[in-house]
Amino acid sequence: MVEYHAMVERTKLTQGGRIVIPVGRRKALGVEIGDEVLLRLEGGALRVYTRAEALKRAQQAVRKYVPKGVSLVEELLRERRQEAQDE
């Protein structure tokens, strides 16, 4: 059986450049009417991301460059505390 999210659906571009995202796709993304989504053009395809998904992808990209056991938050806090002491 083919999973729903792997299926291709057809929709139309309406007046004002609007594209309707079918209800099944909105549910799969976890978005509701009025939610903000991010759009990215990738090689002729338009990708729709939730803010949570974009954040997750950004974190994964950065994580590759951070040694295991290192907390960037802790490093930043330590630097800010040091800067405050130096003032």
Secondary structure, DSSP 4 states (H G I P E B T S, - for coil): ---GGGS-----EEGGGEEPPPHHHHHHHT--TT--EEEEEETTEEEEEEHHHHHHHHHHHHHTTS-TT--HHHHHHHHHHHHHHH-
